[in-house]
Amino acid sequence: MVGRRFFQQLVERLQHLPETVRTVLRCGRGSVELFQATQRLMLKQLRTDQQLAAGVERLQTIPGVGQVTTLTSALEIGDPRRFAAAGRAMSYCGLVAPLSTTAP
């Protein structure tokens, strides 16, 4: 991400833009910084949760699956033992077509 000082200098050099546009740019930058700080804090807190640690660690062994995806999955699924079969868990996650709970 572009550094704060660079961004401030860039916006100041955009004198041809109306002040309202530069204000919107600053506000947008502030929103991005706030989101990133919040995300870092949440990830830090979630990584230290002992109950999630084992599940997150296992999920991160899947190639291409990163920290945010594993934490989201672990939080969404919760205790995987609540699913009677792997197919039910995959259906819950939207990885396969929904499974009917009643037989036809």
Distance bins in CASP14 RR format, pairs under 12 A and 6 or more apart:
PFRMAT RR
TARGET T0000
AUTHOR 0000-0000-0000
RMODE 2
METHOD distances of the structure
MODEL  1
1 7 0 0 0 0 1 0 0 0 0 0 0
1 29 0 0 0 0 1 0 0 0 0 0 0
1 30 0 0 0 0 0 1 0 0 0 0 0
1 32 1 0 0 1 0 0 0 0 0 0 0
1 33 0 0 0 0 1 0 0 0 0 0 0
1 35 0 0 0 0 0 1 0 0 0 0 0
1 36 1 0 0 1 0 0 0 0 0 0 0
1 37 0 0 0 0 0 1 0 0 0 0 0
2 8 0 0 0 0 0 1 0 0 0 0 0
2 9 0 0 0 0 0 1 0 0 0 0 0
2 10 1 0 0 1 0 0 0 0 0 0 0
2 11 0 0 0 0 0 1 0 0 0 0 0
2 25 0 0 0 0 0 1 0 0 0 0 0
2 29 0 0 0 0 1 0 0 0 0 0 0
2 32 0 0 0 0 1 0 0 0 0 0 0
2 33 0 0 0 0 0 1 0 0 0 0 0
3 9 0 0 0 0 1 0 0 0 0 0 0
3 10 0 0 0 0 1 0 0 0 0 0 0
3 11 0 0 0 0 0 1 0 0 0 0 0
3 29 0 0 0 0 1 0 0 0 0 0 0
3 32 0 0 0 0 0 1 0 0 0 0 0
3 33 0 0 0 0 1 0 0 0 0 0 0
3 36 0 0 0 0 0 1 0 0 0 0 0
4 10 0 0 0 0 0 1 0 0 0 0 0
4 11 0 0 0 0 0 1 0 0 0 0 0
4 26 0 0 0 0 0 1 0 0 0 0 0
4 29 0 0 0 0 1 0 0 0 0 0 0
4 30 0 0 0 0 1 0 0 0 0 0 0
4 32 0 0 0 0 0 1 0 0 0 0 0
4 33 1 0 0 1 0 0 0 0 0 0 0
4 36 0 0 0 0 0 1 0 0 0 0 0
5 11 0 0 0 0 0 1 0 0 0 0 0
5 12 0 0 0 0 0 1 0 0 0 0 0
5 29 0 0 0 0 0 1 0 0 0 0 0
6 12 0 0 0 0 0 1 0 0 0 0 0
6 13 0 0 0 0 0 1 0 0 0 0 0
6 29 0 0 0 0 0 1 0 0 0 0 0
7 13 0 0 0 0 0 1 0 0 0 0 0
7 14 0 0 0 0 0 1 0 0 0 0 0
7 22 0 0 0 0 0 1 0 0 0 0 0
7 25 0 0 0 0 1 0 0 0 0 0 0
7 26 0 0 0 0 1 0 0 0 0 0 0
7 28 0 0 0 0 0 1 0 0 0 0 0
7 29 1 0 1 0 0 0 0 0 0 0 0
7 30 0 0 0 0 1 0 0 0 0 0 0
7 32 0 0 0 0 1 0 0 0 0 0 0
7 33 0 0 0 0 1 0 0 0 0 0 0
8 14 0 0 0 0 0 1 0 0 0 0 0
8 22 0 0 0 0 0 1 0 0 0 0 0
8 25 0 0 0 0 0 1 0 0 0 0 0
8 26 0 0 0 0 1 0 0 0 0 0 0
8 29 0 0 0 0 1 0 0 0 0 0 0
8 30 0 0 0 0 0 1 0 0 0 0 0
10 17 0 0 0 0 0 1 0 0 0 0 0
10 22 0 0 0 0 1 0 0 0 0 0 0
10 25 0 0 0 0 1 0 0 0 0 0 0
10 26 0 0 0 0 0 1 0 0 0 0 0
10 29 0 0 0 0 1 0 0 0 0 0 0
11 17 0 0 0 0 1 0 0 0 0 0 0
11 19 0 0 0 0 0 1 0 0 0 0 0
11 21 0 0 0 0 1 0 0 0 0 0 0
11 22 1 0 1 0 0 0 0 0 0 0 0
11 23 0 0 0 0 1 0 0 0 0 0 0
11 24 0 0 0 0 0 1 0 0 0 0 0
11 25 1 0 1 0 0 0 0 0 0 0 0
11 26 1 0 0 1 0 0 0 0 0 0 0
11 27 0 0 0 0 0 1 0 0 0 0 0
11 28 0 0 0 0 0 1 0 0 0 0 0
11 29 0 0 0 0 1 0 0 0 0 0 0
11 30 0 0 0 0 0 1 0 0 0 0 0
12 19 0 0 0 0 0 1 0 0 0 0 0
12 22 0 0 0 0 1 0 0 0 0 0 0
12 25 0 0 0 0 0 1 0 0 0 0 0
12 26 0 0 0 0 0 1 0 0 0 0 0
13 22 0 0 0 0 0 1 0 0 0 0 0
13 25 0 0 0 0 0 1 0 0 0 0 0
14 21 1 0 0 1 0 0 0 0 0 0 0
14 22 1 0 0 1 0 0 0 0 0 0 0
14 23 0 0 0 0 0 1 0 0 0 0 0
14 24 0 0 0 0 0 1 0 0 0 0 0
14 25 1 0 0 1 0 0 0 0 0 0 0
14 26 0 0 0 0 0 1 0 0 0 0 0
15 21 0 0 0 0 0 1 0 0 0 0 0
15 22 0 0 0 0 1 0 0 0 0 0 0
16 22 0 0 0 0 0 1 0 0 0 0 0
17 23 0 0 0 0 1 0 0 0 0 0 0
17 24 0 0 0 0 1 0 0 0 0 0 0
17 25 0 0 0 0 1 0 0 0 0 0 0
17 26 0 0 0 0 0 1 0 0 0 0 0
18 24 0 0 0 0 1 0 0 0 0 0 0
18 25 0 0 0 0 0 1 0 0 0 0 0
19 25 0 0 0 0 0 1 0 0 0 0 0
19 26 0 0 0 0 0 1 0 0 0 0 0
20 26 0 0 0 0 0 1 0 0 0 0 0
20 27 0 0 0 0 0 1 0 0 0 0 0
21 27 0 0 0 0 0 1 0 0 0 0 0
21 28 0 0 0 0 0 1 0 0 0 0 0
22 28 0 0 0 0 0 1 0 0 0 0 0
22 29 0 0 0 0 0 1 0 0 0 0 0
23 29 0 0 0 0 0 1 0 0 0 0 0
23 30 0 0 0 0 0 1 0 0 0 0 0
24 30 0 0 0 0 0 1 0 0 0 0 0
24 31 0 0 0 0 0 1 0 0 0 0 0
25 31 0 0 0 0 0 1 0 0 0 0 0
25 32 0 0 0 0 0 1 0 0 0 0 0
26 32 0 0 0 0 0 1 0 0 0 0 0
26 33 0 0 0 0 0 1 0 0 0 0 0
27 33 0 0 0 0 0 1 0 0 0 0 0
27 34 0 0 0 0 0 1 0 0 0 0 0
28 34 0 0 0 0 1 0 0 0 0 0 0
28 35 0 0 0 0 1 0 0 0 0 0 0
29 35 0 0 0 0 0 1 0 0 0 0 0
29 36 0 0 0 0 0 1 0 0 0 0 0
30 36 0 0 0 0 1 0 0 0 0 0 0
30 37 0 0 0 0 1 0 0 0 0 0 0
30 38 0 0 0 0 0 1 0 0 0 0 0
31 37 0 0 0 0 0 1 0 0 0 0 0
31 38 0 0 0 0 0 1 0 0 0 0 0
32 38 0 0 0 0 0 1 0 0 0 0 0
32 39 0 0 0 0 0 1 0 0 0 0 0
33 39 0 0 0 0 0 1 0 0 0 0 0
33 40 0 0 0 0 0 1 0 0 0 0 0
34 40 0 0 0 0 0 1 0 0 0 0 0
34 41 0 0 0 0 0 1 0 0 0 0 0
35 41 0 0 0 0 0 1 0 0 0 0 0
35 42 0 0 0 0 0 1 0 0 0 0 0
36 42 0 0 0 0 0 1 0 0 0 0 0
36 43 0 0 0 0 0 1 0 0 0 0 0
37 43 0 0 0 0 0 1 0 0 0 0 0
37 44 0 0 0 0 0 1 0 0 0 0 0
38 44 0 0 0 0 0 1 0 0 0 0 0
38 45 0 0 0 0 0 1 0 0 0 0 0
39 45 0 0 0 0 0 1 0 0 0 0 0
39 46 0 0 0 0 0 1 0 0 0 0 0
39 67 0 0 0 0 0 1 0 0 0 0 0
39 68 1 0 0 1 0 0 0 0 0 0 0
39 71 0 0 0 0 0 1 0 0 0 0 0
39 72 0 0 0 0 0 1 0 0 0 0 0
40 46 0 0 0 0 0 1 0 0 0 0 0
40 47 0 0 0 0 0 1 0 0 0 0 0
40 67 0 0 0 0 0 1 0 0 0 0 0
40 68 0 0 0 0 0 1 0 0 0 0 0
41 47 0 0 0 0 0 1 0 0 0 0 0
41 48 0 0 0 0 0 1 0 0 0 0 0
42 48 0 0 0 0 0 1 0 0 0 0 0
42 49 0 0 0 0 0 1 0 0 0 0 0
42 52 0 0 0 0 0 1 0 0 0 0 0
42 67 0 0 0 0 0 1 0 0 0 0 0
42 68 0 0 0 0 1 0 0 0 0 0 0
42 71 0 0 0 0 1 0 0 0 0 0 0
42 72 0 0 0 0 0 1 0 0 0 0 0
42 75 0 0 0 0 0 1 0 0 0 0 0
43 49 0 0 0 0 0 1 0 0 0 0 0
43 52 0 0 0 0 0 1 0 0 0 0 0
43 56 0 0 0 0 0 1 0 0 0 0 0
43 66 0 0 0 0 0 1 0 0 0 0 0
43 67 1 0 0 1 0 0 0 0 0 0 0
43 68 1 0 0 1 0 0 0 0 0 0 0
43 69 0 0 0 0 0 1 0 0 0 0 0
43 70 0 0 0 0 0 1 0 0 0 0 0
43 71 1 0 0 1 0 0 0 0 0 0 0
43 72 0 0 0 0 0 1 0 0 0 0 0
43 75 0 0 0 0 0 1 0 0 0 0 0
44 67 0 0 0 0 0 1 0 0 0 0 0
44 71 0 0 0 0 0 1 0 0 0 0 0
45 52 0 0 0 0 0 1 0 0 0 0 0
45 71 0 0 0 0 0 1 0 0 0 0 0
45 75 0 0 0 0 0 1 0 0 0 0 0
46 52 1 0 0 1 0 0 0 0 0 0 0
46 53 0 0 0 0 1 0 0 0 0 0 0
46 55 0 0 0 0 0 1 0 0 0 0 0
46 56 1 0 0 1 0 0 0 0 0 0 0
46 67 0 0 0 0 1 0 0 0 0 0 0
46 68 0 0 0 0 1 0 0 0 0 0 0
46 70 0 0 0 0 1 0 0 0 0 0 0
46 71 1 0 1 0 0 0 0 0 0 0 0
46 72 0 0 0 0 1 0 0 0 0 0 0
46 73 0 0 0 0 0 1 0 0 0 0 0
46 74 0 0 0 0 1 0 0 0 0 0 0
46 75 1 0 0 1 0 0 0 0 0 0 0
47 53 1 0 0 1 0 0 0 0 0 0 0
47 55 0 0 0 0 0 1 0 0 0 0 0
47 56 1 0 0 1 0 0 0 0 0 0 0
47 57 0 0 0 0 1 0 0 0 0 0 0
47 60 0 0 0 0 0 1 0 0 0 0 0
47 67 1 0 0 1 0 0 0 0 0 0 0
47 68 0 0 0 0 0 1 0 0 0 0 0
47 70 0 0 0 0 1 0 0 0 0 0 0
47 71 1 0 0 1 0 0 0 0 0 0 0
47 74 0 0 0 0 0 1 0 0 0 0 0
48 56 0 0 0 0 0 1 0 0 0 0 0
48 71 0 0 0 0 0 1 0 0 0 0 0
49 55 0 0 0 0 0 1 0 0 0 0 0
49 56 0 0 0 0 1 0 0 0 0 0 0
49 57 0 0 0 0 0 1 0 0 0 0 0
49 71 0 0 0 0 1 0 0 0 0 0 0
49 74 0 0 0 0 1 0 0 0 0 0 0
49 75 0 0 0 0 1 0 0 0 0 0 0
49 78 0 0 0 0 0 1 0 0 0 0 0
50 56 0 0 0 0 0 1 0 0 0 0 0
50 57 0 0 0 0 0 1 0 0 0 0 0
51 74 0 0 0 0 1 0 0 0 0 0 0
51 75 0 0 0 0 0 1 0 0 0 0 0
51 78 0 0 0 0 1 0 0 0 0 0 0
51 79 0 0 0 0 1 0 0 0 0 0 0
52 58 0 0 0 0 0 1 0 0 0 0 0
52 59 0 0 0 0 1 0 0 0 0 0 0
52 60 0 0 0 0 0 1 0 0 0 0 0
52 67 0 0 0 0 0 1 0 0 0 0 0
52 70 0 0 0 0 1 0 0 0 0 0 0
52 71 1 0 0 1 0 0 0 0 0 0 0
52 72 0 0 0 0 0 1 0 0 0 0 0
52 73 0 0 0 0 0 1 0 0 0 0 0
52 74 1 0 1 0 0 0 0 0 0 0 0
52 75 1 0 0 1 0 0 0 0 0 0 0
52 76 0 0 0 0 0 1 0 0 0 0 0
52 77 0 0 0 0 0 1 0 0 0 0 0
52 78 0 0 0 0 1 0 0 0 0 0 0
52 79 0 0 0 0 0 1 0 0 0 0 0
53 59 0 0 0 0 0 1 0 0 0 0 0
53 60 0 0 0 0 0 1 0 0 0 0 0
53 70 0 0 0 0 0 1 0 0 0 0 0
53 71 0 0 0 0 0 1 0 0 0 0 0
53 74 0 0 0 0 1 0 0 0 0 0 0
54 60 0 0 0 0 0 1 0 0 0 0 0
54 61 0 0 0 0 0 1 0 0 0 0 0
54 70 0 0 0 0 0 1 0 0 0 0 0
54 74 0 0 0 0 1 0 0 0 0 0 0
54 78 0 0 0 0 0 1 0 0 0 0 0
54 79 0 0 0 0 0 1 0 0 0 0 0
54 80 0 0 0 0 0 1 0 0 0 0 0
55 61 0 0 0 0 0 1 0 0 0 0 0
55 62 0 0 0 0 0 1 0 0 0 0 0
55 65 0 0 0 0 0 1 0 0 0 0 0
55 70 1 0 0 1 0 0 0 0 0 0 0
55 71 0 0 0 0 1 0 0 0 0 0 0
55 73 0 0 0 0 1 0 0 0 0 0 0
55 74 1 0 1 0 0 0 0 0 0 0 0
55 75 0 0 0 0 0 1 0 0 0 0 0
55 77 0 0 0 0 1 0 0 0 0 0 0
55 78 0 0 0 0 1 0 0 0 0 0 0
55 79 0 0 0 0 0 1 0 0 0 0 0
55 80 0 0 0 0 1 0 0 0 0 0 0
56 62 0 0 0 0 0 1 0 0 0 0 0
56 65 0 0 0 0 0 1 0 0 0 0 0
56 66 0 0 0 0 1 0 0 0 0 0 0
56 67 1 0 0 1 0 0 0 0 0 0 0
56 68 0 0 0 0 0 1 0 0 0 0 0
56 69 0 0 0 0 1 0 0 0 0 0 0
56 70 1 0 1 0 0 0 0 0 0 0 0
56 71 1 0 1 0 0 0 0 0 0 0 0
56 72 0 0 0 0 0 1 0 0 0 0 0
56 73 0 0 0 0 1 0 0 0 0 0 0
56 74 1 0 1 0 0 0 0 0 0 0 0
56 75 0 0 0 0 1 0 0 0 0 0 0
56 77 0 0 0 0 0 1 0 0 0 0 0
56 78 0 0 0 0 0 1 0 0 0 0 0
57 65 0 0 0 0 0 1 0 0 0 0 0
57 66 0 0 0 0 0 1 0 0 0 0 0
57 67 0 0 0 0 0 1 0 0 0 0 0
57 70 0 0 0 0 1 0 0 0 0 0 0
57 71 0 0 0 0 0 1 0 0 0 0 0
57 74 0 0 0 0 1 0 0 0 0 0 0
58 65 0 0 0 0 0 1 0 0 0 0 0
58 70 0 0 0 0 1 0 0 0 0 0 0
58 73 0 0 0 0 0 1 0 0 0 0 0
58 74 0 0 0 0 1 0 0 0 0 0 0
58 77 0 0 0 0 0 1 0 0 0 0 0
58 80 0 0 0 0 1 0 0 0 0 0 0
59 65 1 0 0 1 0 0 0 0 0 0 0
59 66 0 0 0 0 1 0 0 0 0 0 0
59 67 0 0 0 0 1 0 0 0 0 0 0
59 68 0 0 0 0 0 1 0 0 0 0 0
59 69 1 0 0 1 0 0 0 0 0 0 0
59 70 1 1 0 0 0 0 0 0 0 0 0
59 71 0 0 0 0 1 0 0 0 0 0 0
59 72 0 0 0 0 1 0 0 0 0 0 0
59 73 1 0 1 0 0 0 0 0 0 0 0
59 74 1 0 0 1 0 0 0 0 0 0 0
59 75 0 0 0 0 0 1 0 0 0 0 0
59 76 0 0 0 0 0 1 0 0 0 0 0
59 77 0 0 0 0 1 0 0 0 0 0 0
59 78 0 0 0 0 0 1 0 0 0 0 0
59 80 0 0 0 0 0 1 0 0 0 0 0
59 93 0 0 0 0 0 1 0 0 0 0 0
60 66 1 0 0 1 0 0 0 0 0 0 0
60 67 1 0 0 1 0 0 0 0 0 0 0
60 68 0 0 0 0 0 1 0 0 0 0 0
60 69 0 0 0 0 1 0 0 0 0 0 0
60 70 1 0 1 0 0 0 0 0 0 0 0
60 71 0 0 0 0 1 0 0 0 0 0 0
60 73 0 0 0 0 0 1 0 0 0 0 0
60 74 0 0 0 0 1 0 0 0 0 0 0
61 70 0 0 0 0 1 0 0 0 0 0 0
62 69 0 0 0 0 1 0 0 0 0 0 0
62 70 0 0 0 0 1 0 0 0 0 0 0
62 73 0 0 0 0 1 0 0 0 0 0 0
63 69 0 0 0 0 0 1 0 0 0 0 0
64 70 0 0 0 0 0 1 0 0 0 0 0
65 71 0 0 0 0 0 1 0 0 0 0 0
65 72 0 0 0 0 0 1 0 0 0 0 0
65 73 0 0 0 0 1 0 0 0 0 0 0
65 74 0 0 0 0 0 1 0 0 0 0 0
66 72 0 0 0 0 1 0 0 0 0 0 0
66 73 0 0 0 0 1 0 0 0 0 0 0
66 74 0 0 0 0 0 1 0 0 0 0 0
67 73 0 0 0 0 0 1 0 0 0 0 0
67 74 0 0 0 0 0 1 0 0 0 0 0
68 74 0 0 0 0 0 1 0 0 0 0 0
68 75 0 0 0 0 0 1 0 0 0 0 0
69 75 0 0 0 0 0 1 0 0 0 0 0
69 76 0 0 0 0 0 1 0 0 0 0 0
69 77 0 0 0 0 0 1 0 0 0 0 0
69 93 0 0 0 0 0 1 0 0 0 0 0
70 76 0 0 0 0 0 1 0 0 0 0 0
70 77 0 0 0 0 0 1 0 0 0 0 0
71 77 0 0 0 0 0 1 0 0 0 0 0
71 78 0 0 0 0 0 1 0 0 0 0 0
72 78 0 0 0 0 0 1 0 0 0 0 0
72 93 0 0 0 0 0 1 0 0 0 0 0
73 80 0 0 0 0 1 0 0 0 0 0 0
73 89 0 0 0 0 0 1 0 0 0 0 0
73 90 0 0 0 0 0 1 0 0 0 0 0
73 92 0 0 0 0 0 1 0 0 0 0 0
73 93 1 0 0 1 0 0 0 0 0 0 0
73 94 0 0 0 0 0 1 0 0 0 0 0
73 95 0 0 0 0 0 1 0 0 0 0 0
74 80 0 0 0 0 1 0 0 0 0 0 0
74 93 0 0 0 0 0 1 0 0 0 0 0
76 82 0 0 0 0 0 1 0 0 0 0 0
76 89 0 0 0 0 0 1 0 0 0 0 0
76 92 0 0 0 0 1 0 0 0 0 0 0
76 93 1 0 0 1 0 0 0 0 0 0 0
76 94 0 0 0 0 0 1 0 0 0 0 0
77 83 0 0 0 0 1 0 0 0 0 0 0
77 86 0 0 0 0 0 1 0 0 0 0 0
77 88 0 0 0 0 0 1 0 0 0 0 0
77 89 1 0 0 1 0 0 0 0 0 0 0
77 90 0 0 0 0 0 1 0 0 0 0 0
77 91 0 0 0 0 0 1 0 0 0 0 0
77 92 1 0 0 1 0 0 0 0 0 0 0
77 93 1 0 0 1 0 0 0 0 0 0 0
77 94 0 0 0 0 0 1 0 0 0 0 0
77 95 0 0 0 0 0 1 0 0 0 0 0
78 89 0 0 0 0 0 1 0 0 0 0 0
78 92 0 0 0 0 0 1 0 0 0 0 0
78 93 0 0 0 0 0 1 0 0 0 0 0
79 89 0 0 0 0 0 1 0 0 0 0 0
80 86 0 0 0 0 1 0 0 0 0 0 0
80 87 0 0 0 0 0 1 0 0 0 0 0
80 88 0 0 0 0 0 1 0 0 0 0 0
80 89 1 0 0 1 0 0 0 0 0 0 0
80 90 0 0 0 0 0 1 0 0 0 0 0
80 92 0 0 0 0 0 1 0 0 0 0 0
80 93 0 0 0 0 0 1 0 0 0 0 0
81 88 0 0 0 0 0 1 0 0 0 0 0
81 89 0 0 0 0 1 0 0 0 0 0 0
82 88 0 0 0 0 1 0 0 0 0 0 0
82 89 0 0 0 0 1 0 0 0 0 0 0
82 92 0 0 0 0 1 0 0 0 0 0 0
83 89 1 0 1 0 0 0 0 0 0 0 0
83 90 0 0 0 0 1 0 0 0 0 0 0
83 91 0 0 0 0 1 0 0 0 0 0 0
83 92 1 0 0 1 0 0 0 0 0 0 0
83 93 0 0 0 0 1 0 0 0 0 0 0
83 99 0 0 0 0 0 1 0 0 0 0 0
84 91 0 0 0 0 0 1 0 0 0 0 0
84 92 0 0 0 0 0 1 0 0 0 0 0
84 99 0 0 0 0 0 1 0 0 0 0 0
84 101 0 0 0 0 0 1 0 0 0 0 0
85 91 0 0 0 0 1 0 0 0 0 0 0
85 92 0 0 0 0 0 1 0 0 0 0 0
85 96 0 0 0 0 0 1 0 0 0 0 0
85 99 0 0 0 0 1 0 0 0 0 0 0
86 92 0 0 0 0 0 1 0 0 0 0 0
86 93 0 0 0 0 0 1 0 0 0 0 0
86 95 0 0 0 0 0 1 0 0 0 0 0
86 96 0 0 0 0 1 0 0 0 0 0 0
86 99 0 0 0 0 0 1 0 0 0 0 0
87 93 0 0 0 0 1 0 0 0 0 0 0
87 94 0 0 0 0 0 1 0 0 0 0 0
87 95 0 0 0 0 1 0 0 0 0 0 0
87 96 1 0 0 1 0 0 0 0 0 0 0
87 97 0 0 0 0 0 1 0 0 0 0 0
87 98 0 0 0 0 0 1 0 0 0 0 0
87 99 1 0 0 1 0 0 0 0 0 0 0
88 94 0 0 0 0 0 1 0 0 0 0 0
88 95 0 0 0 0 0 1 0 0 0 0 0
88 96 0 0 0 0 1 0 0 0 0 0 0
88 98 0 0 0 0 0 1 0 0 0 0 0
88 99 1 0 0 1 0 0 0 0 0 0 0
88 100 0 0 0 0 0 1 0 0 0 0 0
88 101 0 0 0 0 1 0 0 0 0 0 0
89 95 0 0 0 0 1 0 0 0 0 0 0
89 96 0 0 0 0 1 0 0 0 0 0 0
89 99 0 0 0 0 0 1 0 0 0 0 0
90 96 1 0 1 0 0 0 0 0 0 0 0
90 97 0 0 0 0 1 0 0 0 0 0 0
90 98 0 0 0 0 0 1 0 0 0 0 0
90 99 0 0 0 0 1 0 0 0 0 0 0
91 97 1 0 0 1 0 0 0 0 0 0 0
91 98 1 0 1 0 0 0 0 0 0 0 0
91 99 1 0 1 0 0 0 0 0 0 0 0
91 100 0 0 0 0 1 0 0 0 0 0 0
91 101 0 0 0 0 1 0 0 0 0 0 0
92 98 0 0 0 0 1 0 0 0 0 0 0
92 99 0 0 0 0 1 0 0 0 0 0 0
92 101 0 0 0 0 0 1 0 0 0 0 0
93 99 0 0 0 0 0 1 0 0 0 0 0
END
